Amino acid sequence: MHRYETAVLSALKKRHAMQLDELMSSTGLGRDEVLWALENLSKLSYASIDKETGYEVLLSKEGKKYAERALPEEELLKTLSLKDLKAADLSGEQRIGLQWCLKLGLAAVKSGRVSITPKGRDYKGRIKSGAVLTELSGNPDAYAELIKKDKESLKQLESRGLISVKEKPRIKSIEITAKGIHAEVREETDTIDLITRDIIANQSWKGKEFKKYDVSVDVEQEPMATRHPLRNIINEVKGVYSGMGFTEISGPIVEPSFWVFDSLFVPQDHPAREAQDTFHVSNPESMPLVGDEYVAAVKKSHTESWKSEWKHDEAEKTVLSTHTTNASVRYIRDFVKKTLDDEKYEPELPLKLFSVGRVFRNENIDFKHLADFYQTDGIIIGRNLTLANLFDTLIAFYDRLGFKVRFKPAYFPFVEPGAEIFIYSEKSKSWIEVGGSGIMRAEVTTVSRQKLTVLAWGLGIERILLLRDAGISGINELYNNGIGWLRSRKM
């Protein structure tokens, strides 16, 4: 016998019936080692294993928070029992609570005000699903009993992403058989069960048999490693671009306002530059501008077109980049300068470039908006390019991601003409806006379109995943750091 088998059989001979934890403790072996030995002893009819269906229950980050505190609907009920609320003033969690209160008939909305119903006033204690969540938090093994009593609450908690459940067999009891009681406990010394460096170095394996292992033996399952869904979609987007002949570029996320706004022909009094839309950095509060010639050209275009004073210190204010177009405009500036300054430089056109990066906007967070997210920018630099070239490129791009696409005229300061991009969502059966596009203005490229044309677009990454993946109900889920949520997702 193998040493694991002799250790387990010796322990069973002393007590006849034991639990798995007791065997691990008495033998000093690990879970997988005991399970492996038990399977072998069972095949020899030395031990009897009684199994039952078990469950592995994991609470998400939100689930743990609500288990300790209360569900959003429970907290909303407490507040409504004291006073009515304006629907427009509800916080994000209160809105979640309102959905469930309405579904349960515990609250009502009338003329923009939320009030508790008679059923809500009669309600005492915790909502059933909240009580179940708290019980699971303290004792995950309670799931087996709870599923018999309150299957609906468990189903609701799982659909809300508060818990994840995985079935896994569990050993109920282990007993030694009559044959096992009389079996001789003798460890084999002429077989090798573990190959080590020393065994190979001193060749002590010669003349001995290698222990056969049964790969079908039930052992503790380790979670399979997987990439995050957001990382997968970013890699997929990059792969689509590469397949279409694009080259990747990148830019910084902390910039002077000049590269985020001024260079893109956004006037200095535009609301998007204010604190309610853009994150301003206090250290350093400003960043010096480089490229006097280009700065002068931008200043001239702003002064002549917007008929207002262009302030150098406003352009130097440090901000977190609100888009990835800053990488594109930096590249365009350098490319145009080299093209115009060096008569011998004849680039192969069209030149196709893309960037993928993190951007920051002072947004109200909801199921499709975040304050920081990923965006992709694409540009094509060439001669005599038109909107038809732009639309054909975007149609091909989204077709490779599995979407239908259409366009709608729109205004953006740095392109003329401009168009919003919409893709069709099978989830909502509707067209959803995902980005903007157009032909860059001469004020941005600093050259006339007769000499050089730049097609450009900017697209949200998370929104693509939200519209395509039926398992994701809101963008905020993508930044959930709960390993249980990731493990519960289907590959």
C-alpha positions as CSV (number, residue, x, y, z in Angstrom):
1,M,0.0,0.0,0.0
2,H,0.9,3.6,-0.5
3,R,1.9,5.5,2.7
4,Y,-1.3,7.7,2.4
5,E,-3.4,4.5,2.2
6,T,-1.7,2.9,5.2
7,A,-2.2,6.1,7.3
8,V,-5.9,6.4,6.4
9,L,-6.6,2.7,6.9
10,S,-4.8,2.6,10.2
11,A,-6.9,5.6,11.4
12,L,-10.1,3.9,10.3
13,K,-9.1,0.6,12.0
14,K,-9.0,2.5,15.3
15,R,-12.4,4.3,15.1
16,H,-14.2,2.4,12.2
17,A,-16.2,5.6,11.2
18,M,-14.8,9.1,10.8
19,Q,-15.5,12.5,9.1
20,L,-13.1,13.8,6.5
21,D,-11.8,16.6,8.8
22,E,-11.1,14.0,11.5
23,L,-9.1,11.8,9.1
24,M,-7.1,14.8,8.0
25,S,-6.4,15.7,11.6
26,S,-5.5,12.2,12.8
27,T,-3.2,11.4,9.8
28,G,-1.7,14.8,9.3
29,L,-2.4,14.5,5.6
30,G,-3.9,17.2,3.3
31,R,-7.5,17.1,1.9
32,D,-6.4,15.9,-1.5
33,E,-4.1,13.2,-0.1
34,V,-6.9,11.8,2.1
35,L,-9.4,11.8,-0.7
36,W,-7.0,10.1,-3.0
37,A,-6.3,7.4,-0.4
38,L,-10.0,6.9,0.3
39,E,-10.8,6.4,-3.4
40,N,-8.1,3.7,-3.6
41,L,-9.3,2.0,-0.4
42,S,-12.9,2.1,-1.7
43,K,-11.9,0.4,-4.9
44,L,-10.2,-2.4,-2.8
45,S,-13.5,-2.6,-0.7
46,Y,-11.6,-1.6,2.4
47,A,-13.6,1.6,3.0
48,S,-17.1,2.8,2.3
49,I,-17.7,6.5,1.3
50,D,-21.2,8.0,1.6
51,K,-21.5,11.2,-0.5
52,E,-24.2,13.9,-0.7
53,T,-24.8,17.0,-2.8
54,G,-23.1,20.0,-1.3
55,Y,-22.9,23.7,-2.2
56,E,-20.1,26.3,-2.2
57,V,-21.6,29.7,-1.5
58,L,-19.6,32.9,-1.9
59,L,-20.9,36.4,-1.1
60,S,-19.9,39.3,-3.4
61,K,-18.5,42.5,-2.1
62,E,-22.0,44.1,-2.2
63,G,-23.5,40.9,-0.6
64,K,-21.1,41.2,2.4
65,K,-22.0,44.9,2.8
66,Y,-25.7,44.3,2.8
67,A,-25.4,41.2,5.0
68,E,-23.7,43.4,7.7
69,R,-26.0,46.4,7.3
70,A,-29.3,45.9,5.4
71,L,-30.6,45.6,1.8
72,P,-31.2,48.9,0.0
73,E,-34.9,48.3,0.1
74,E,-34.8,47.7,3.8
75,E,-33.0,51.0,4.4
76,L,-35.3,52.8,2.1
77,L,-38.3,51.5,4.0
78,K,-36.9,52.8,7.3
79,T,-36.6,56.3,5.8
80,L,-40.0,56.2,4.1
81,S,-41.6,55.2,7.4
82,L,-40.5,58.6,8.7
83,K,-41.1,60.8,5.6
84,D,-41.8,60.8,1.9
85,L,-38.9,61.4,-0.5
86,K,-38.6,63.2,-3.9
87,A,-37.8,60.6,-6.6
88,A,-35.3,62.9,-8.2
89,D,-33.3,63.1,-4.9
90,L,-32.8,59.4,-4.4
91,S,-29.2,58.2,-4.3
92,G,-27.9,55.2,-6.4
93,E,-28.6,52.6,-3.6
94,Q,-32.0,54.2,-2.8
95,R,-33.0,53.8,-6.5
96,I,-32.0,50.1,-6.3
97,G,-34.1,49.8,-3.1
98,L,-37.0,51.5,-4.8
99,Q,-37.1,49.0,-7.6
100,W,-37.5,46.2,-5.1
101,C,-40.0,48.1,-2.9
102,L,-42.2,48.7,-5.9
103,K,-41.9,45.1,-6.9
104,L,-43.0,43.9,-3.4
105,G,-45.7,46.6,-3.2
106,L,-44.0,48.2,-0.2
107,A,-43.7,51.7,-1.7
108,A,-45.4,53.8,-4.4
109,V,-44.4,56.7,-6.6
110,K,-46.9,59.5,-7.4
111,S,-46.3,63.0,-8.8
112,G,-42.6,62.5,-8.4
113,R,-42.7,61.6,-4.7
114,V,-42.0,58.2,-3.1
115,S,-44.1,57.1,-0.2
116,I,-44.6,54.0,1.9
117,T,-47.7,51.9,1.2
118,P,-50.0,50.4,3.9
119,K,-48.3,47.0,3.2
120,G,-45.0,48.7,3.8
121,R,-46.1,50.1,7.1
122,D,-47.4,46.7,8.2
123,Y,-44.1,45.2,7.4
124,K,-42.0,44.3,10.4
125,G,-38.4,43.1,10.6
126,R,-36.2,42.2,7.7
127,I,-37.3,41.3,4.2
128,K,-37.0,37.6,3.7
129,S,-34.1,37.8,1.2
130,G,-32.2,40.1,3.6
131,A,-32.5,37.6,6.5
132,V,-31.4,34.8,4.2
133,L,-28.3,36.8,3.1
134,T,-27.3,37.5,6.7
135,E,-27.7,33.8,7.6
136,L,-25.5,32.8,4.7
137,S,-22.9,35.4,5.7
138,G,-22.5,33.7,9.1
139,N,-22.9,30.1,7.9
140,P,-22.5,29.3,4.1
141,D,-23.3,25.7,4.9
142,A,-26.9,26.7,5.8
143,Y,-27.6,26.9,2.0
144,A,-28.6,23.2,1.9
145,E,-31.4,23.7,4.4
146,L,-32.4,27.2,3.1
147,I,-33.0,25.9,-0.4
148,K,-35.7,23.6,1.0
149,K,-37.4,26.4,2.8
150,D,-36.9,29.6,0.7
151,K,-35.7,28.8,-2.8
152,E,-37.2,32.1,-4.2
153,S,-35.1,34.3,-1.9
154,L,-31.9,32.4,-2.8
155,K,-32.7,32.7,-6.5
156,Q,-33.3,36.4,-6.1
157,L,-30.0,36.9,-4.2
158,E,-28.1,35.0,-6.9
159,S,-29.8,37.0,-9.8
160,R,-28.8,40.3,-8.1
161,G,-25.1,39.1,-7.9
162,L,-25.1,39.2,-4.1
163,I,-24.2,35.5,-3.9
164,S,-22.7,32.9,-6.2
165,V,-23.5,29.2,-5.8
166,K,-21.7,26.1,-7.1
167,E,-22.7,22.5,-6.6
168,K,-20.0,20.2,-5.4
169,P,-20.2,16.7,-3.9
170,R,-19.5,16.4,-0.2
171,I,-18.5,13.4,1.8
172,K,-21.2,12.6,4.4
173,S,-19.5,9.8,6.2
174,I,-16.5,7.4,5.9
175,E,-16.6,3.8,7.3
176,I,-14.2,0.9,7.3
177,T,-15.6,-2.4,5.8
178,A,-15.3,-5.9,7.3
179,K,-12.6,-6.6,4.6
180,G,-10.8,-3.4,5.7
181,I,-10.8,-4.4,9.3
182,H,-8.9,-7.7,8.5
183,A,-6.7,-6.2,5.8
184,E,-3.0,-6.1,6.4
185,V,-1.5,-2.6,6.7
186,R,1.8,-2.7,5.0
187,E,3.5,0.1,3.1
188,E,5.2,-0.8,-0.2
189,T,8.9,0.1,-0.3
190,D,9.7,-1.0,-3.8
191,T,7.3,1.5,-5.5
192,I,7.9,5.2,-6.2
193,D,4.9,7.6,-5.8
194,L,6.8,10.9,-5.8
195,I,9.5,11.8,-8.3
196,T,12.1,14.1,-6.7
197,R,15.3,15.7,-7.9
198,D,17.3,13.3,-5.6
199,I,15.7,10.2,-7.1
200,I,16.7,11.3,-10.5
201,A,20.2,12.4,-9.5
202,N,21.1,9.2,-7.7
203,Q,19.2,7.0,-10.0
204,S,17.5,5.2,-7.1
205,W,14.4,4.8,-9.3
206,K,16.1,1.9,-11.1
207,G,14.6,-1.5,-10.4
208,K,11.5,-0.1,-8.8
209,E,7.9,0.3,-10.0
210,F,6.1,3.6,-10.4
211,K,2.8,4.0,-8.5
212,K,-0.1,4.3,-10.9
213,Y,-2.4,7.2,-10.3
214,D,-6.1,7.4,-11.1
215,V,-6.8,10.8,-12.6
216,S,-10.5,10.2,-12.2
217,V,-10.3,10.4,-8.4
218,D,-12.5,13.1,-6.9
219,V,-10.2,15.7,-5.3
220,E,-10.7,19.3,-4.2
221,Q,-11.3,21.5,-7.3
222,E,-9.1,24.5,-7.7
223,P,-10.8,27.5,-9.5
224,M,-9.6,27.9,-13.1
225,A,-7.6,31.0,-13.8
226,T,-9.4,33.4,-16.2
227,R,-8.9,36.9,-17.5
228,H,-11.2,39.7,-16.5
229,P,-14.1,40.3,-19.0
230,L,-12.9,43.9,-19.3
231,R,-9.4,42.8,-20.2
232,N,-10.8,40.4,-22.7
233,I,-12.8,43.0,-24.6
234,I,-9.8,45.4,-24.6
235,N,-7.6,42.6,-26.1
236,E,-10.4,41.8,-28.6
237,V,-10.7,45.5,-29.7
238,K,-6.9,45.7,-30.1
239,G,-7.0,42.5,-32.1
240,V,-9.7,43.9,-34.4
241,Y,-7.7,47.1,-35.0
242,S,-4.5,45.1,-35.7
243,G,-6.4,42.8,-38.1
244,M,-7.5,46.0,-40.0
245,G,-3.9,47.2,-40.4
246,F,-3.8,49.8,-37.5
247,T,-0.8,50.6,-35.4
248,E,-1.2,51.3,-31.6
249,I,-0.1,54.6,-30.0
250,S,-0.6,55.9,-26.5
251,G,-0.6,59.1,-24.5
252,P,-0.4,60.3,-20.8
253,I,-3.5,60.5,-18.6
254,V,-2.3,63.6,-16.7
255,E,-2.0,66.5,-19.2
256,P,-2.1,70.3,-19.5
257,S,-5.6,71.4,-20.6
258,F,-3.9,72.5,-23.9
259,W,-3.7,68.9,-25.2
260,V,-7.1,67.8,-23.8
261,F,-9.1,70.9,-25.0
262,D,-7.2,73.7,-26.7
263,S,-5.5,71.6,-29.3
264,L,-8.9,70.1,-30.2
265,F,-10.4,73.5,-30.8
266,V,-12.5,73.4,-27.7
267,P,-13.0,77.1,-26.6
268,Q,-11.7,78.1,-23.2
269,D,-15.1,79.0,-21.9
270,H,-16.6,75.7,-22.9
271,P,-18.6,74.0,-20.0
272,A,-16.8,70.7,-20.5
273,R,-13.6,72.3,-19.0
274,E,-15.3,73.2,-15.7
275,A,-14.9,71.2,-12.5
276,Q,-18.4,69.7,-12.8
277,D,-17.3,67.8,-15.9
278,T,-13.5,67.5,-15.7
279,F,-11.1,66.4,-12.9
280,H,-8.5,69.2,-12.2
281,V,-5.2,68.2,-10.6
282,S,-3.9,70.3,-7.6
283,N,-0.3,69.0,-7.6
284,P,1.0,70.1,-10.0
285,E,-1.7,72.7,-10.6
286,S,-0.2,73.6,-14.0
287,M,2.2,72.1,-16.6
288,P,4.4,74.0,-19.0
289,L,3.5,73.9,-22.7
290,V,6.1,72.7,-25.3
291,G,6.2,73.4,-29.0
292,D,6.0,77.2,-29.3
293,E,5.2,77.1,-33.0
294,Y,2.2,74.8,-32.5
295,V,1.0,76.6,-29.4
296,A,1.1,79.9,-31.4
297,A,-1.0,78.2,-34.2
298,V,-3.6,77.0,-31.8
299,K,-3.8,80.4,-30.1
300,K,-4.3,82.1,-33.5
301,S,-7.1,79.7,-34.5
302,H,-8.9,80.2,-31.2
303,T,-8.5,84.0,-31.3
304,E,-9.7,84.3,-34.9
305,S,-12.5,81.7,-34.8
306,W,-14.0,82.2,-31.2
307,K,-13.4,85.9,-31.2
308,S,-12.2,85.8,-27.6
309,E,-8.9,86.2,-25.7
310,W,-6.9,83.0,-25.5
311,K,-5.2,82.7,-22.0
312,H,-1.9,80.8,-21.7
313,D,-2.4,80.0,-18.0
314,E,-5.8,78.4,-18.7
315,A,-4.2,76.1,-21.3
316,E,-1.5,75.1,-18.7
317,K,-4.0,73.9,-16.0
318,T,-3.4,70.3,-15.2
319,V,-6.3,67.9,-15.7
320,L,-7.0,64.1,-15.9
321,S,-7.5,63.3,-19.6
322,T,-11.2,63.2,-20.5
323,H,-10.6,61.2,-23.7
324,T,-7.8,59.4,-25.6
325,T,-7.9,61.9,-28.5
326,N,-4.9,63.7,-26.8
327,A,-2.7,60.8,-28.0
328,S,-4.1,61.2,-31.5
329,V,-3.6,65.0,-31.7
330,R,-0.1,64.7,-30.3
331,Y,0.8,62.2,-33.1
332,I,-0.9,64.3,-35.8
333,R,1.1,67.4,-34.7
334,D,4.4,65.5,-34.9
335,F,3.5,63.8,-38.2
336,V,2.3,67.0,-39.9
337,K,5.5,68.9,-38.7
338,K,7.8,66.2,-40.1
339,T,5.8,66.0,-43.4
340,L,5.8,69.8,-44.0
341,D,9.4,70.4,-42.7
342,D,11.1,67.6,-44.6
343,E,10.4,67.7,-48.3
344,K,12.1,64.3,-48.8
345,Y,9.8,62.6,-46.2
346,E,7.2,60.8,-48.2
347,P,5.1,58.7,-45.8
348,E,3.0,55.7,-47.0
349,L,-0.6,56.8,-46.8
350,P,-3.1,56.3,-45.5
351,L,-1.6,55.9,-42.1
352,K,-3.9,54.1,-39.6
353,L,-3.5,54.5,-35.9
354,F,-5.4,53.6,-32.7
355,S,-5.1,54.0,-28.9
356,V,-6.8,52.4,-25.9
357,G,-6.6,54.1,-22.5
358,R,-8.2,55.1,-19.2
359,V,-10.1,58.4,-19.2
360,F,-11.7,60.4,-16.5
361,R,-14.9,62.5,-16.4
362,N,-16.8,63.9,-13.4
363,E,-20.0,61.9,-14.2
364,N,-23.0,60.8,-12.2
365,I,-22.5,57.1,-11.8
366,D,-25.3,54.8,-13.1
367,F,-25.6,51.5,-14.9
368,K,-24.0,52.9,-18.1
369,H,-21.8,55.8,-16.8
370,L,-18.6,55.8,-14.7
371,A,-16.3,58.6,-13.5
372,D,-13.3,56.7,-15.1
373,F,-13.5,54.2,-17.9
374,Y,-11.7,52.9,-21.0
375,Q,-11.9,54.6,-24.4
376,T,-10.5,53.8,-27.8
377,D,-9.5,56.4,-30.4
378,G,-8.8,55.8,-34.1
379,I,-7.4,58.1,-36.8
380,I,-6.7,57.6,-40.5
381,I,-4.3,60.2,-42.0
382,G,-4.4,60.4,-45.8
383,R,-5.3,62.5,-48.8
384,N,-8.8,62.9,-50.3
385,L,-10.4,60.9,-47.6
386,T,-14.2,61.3,-47.1
387,L,-17.0,60.4,-44.7
388,A,-17.6,57.3,-46.9
389,N,-14.1,56.1,-45.9
390,L,-14.8,56.8,-42.2
391,F,-18.2,55.0,-42.2
392,D,-16.8,52.0,-44.1
393,T,-14.0,51.7,-41.6
394,L,-16.4,51.8,-38.6
395,I,-18.9,49.4,-40.2
396,A,-16.1,46.9,-40.7
397,F,-14.8,47.5,-37.1
398,Y,-18.1,46.8,-35.5
399,D,-19.0,44.0,-37.8
400,R,-15.9,42.1,-36.4
401,L,-17.2,42.7,-32.9
402,G,-20.7,41.4,-33.9
403,F,-22.7,44.7,-34.1
404,K,-24.8,46.5,-36.7
405,V,-23.9,50.2,-36.8
406,R,-25.5,53.4,-38.0
407,F,-24.7,57.1,-37.9
408,K,-26.4,60.4,-37.0
409,P,-25.1,64.0,-37.7
410,A,-23.7,65.6,-34.6
411,Y,-21.6,68.5,-33.5
412,F,-18.1,68.1,-32.0
413,P,-15.7,71.1,-31.7
414,F,-12.7,69.3,-33.4
415,V,-14.4,67.7,-36.4
416,E,-16.5,69.0,-39.3
417,P,-18.7,67.3,-40.3
418,G,-19.3,65.1,-37.2
419,A,-21.5,62.0,-36.6
420,E,-22.6,60.0,-33.5
421,I,-22.1,56.3,-33.7
422,F,-25.0,53.9,-32.7
423,I,-24.9,50.1,-32.5
424,Y,-27.8,47.8,-32.2
425,S,-28.3,46.1,-28.8
426,E,-29.9,42.7,-28.9
427,K,-30.4,43.0,-25.2
428,S,-32.7,46.0,-25.3
429,K,-33.7,45.7,-29.0
430,S,-32.7,49.4,-29.5
431,W,-30.0,51.6,-31.0
432,I,-27.5,52.8,-28.4
433,E,-25.0,55.7,-28.8
434,V,-21.4,54.5,-28.2
435,G,-19.2,57.3,-29.6
436,G,-18.5,60.2,-31.9
437,S,-16.6,60.5,-35.2
438,G,-15.9,63.0,-38.1
439,I,-13.2,64.6,-40.2
440,M,-10.8,66.7,-38.2
441,R,-10.8,70.4,-38.7
442,A,-7.9,72.3,-40.2
443,E,-7.7,74.2,-36.8
444,V,-6.7,70.9,-35.2
445,T,-4.4,69.4,-37.9
446,T,-2.9,72.9,-38.8
447,V,-3.0,71.9,-42.5
448,S,-5.7,72.3,-45.2
449,R,-7.7,69.3,-46.3
450,Q,-6.3,69.5,-49.8
451,K,-2.9,68.6,-48.4
452,L,-3.9,66.2,-45.7
453,T,-7.2,64.7,-44.3
454,V,-7.6,63.1,-40.9
455,L,-10.6,60.8,-40.1
456,A,-11.2,60.4,-36.4
457,W,-13.5,58.6,-33.9
458,G,-13.7,57.9,-30.2
459,L,-15.6,54.9,-28.7
460,G,-16.4,53.6,-25.2
461,I,-15.0,50.2,-24.4
462,E,-17.1,49.2,-21.4
463,R,-20.4,50.1,-23.2
464,I,-19.5,47.6,-25.9
465,L,-19.2,44.8,-23.3
466,L,-22.3,45.9,-21.5
467,L,-24.4,45.7,-24.7
468,R,-22.9,42.3,-25.8
469,D,-22.6,40.4,-22.5
470,A,-26.0,39.3,-21.1
471,G,-24.4,38.4,-17.8
472,I,-23.5,42.1,-17.1
473,S,-26.3,44.4,-16.0
474,G,-24.2,47.5,-15.3
475,I,-20.8,49.0,-16.1
476,N,-20.0,49.3,-12.3
477,E,-19.9,45.4,-12.2
478,L,-16.8,45.5,-14.3
479,Y,-14.9,47.2,-11.4
480,N,-16.2,44.7,-8.8
481,N,-13.1,43.3,-7.2
482,G,-14.9,40.3,-5.8
483,I,-13.2,37.1,-6.9
484,G,-16.6,35.3,-6.4
485,W,-18.2,37.4,-9.2
486,L,-15.4,36.5,-11.6
487,R,-15.5,32.8,-10.7
488,S,-19.2,32.7,-11.2
489,R,-19.1,33.9,-14.7
490,K,-19.3,31.4,-17.5
491,M,-16.2,31.0,-19.6
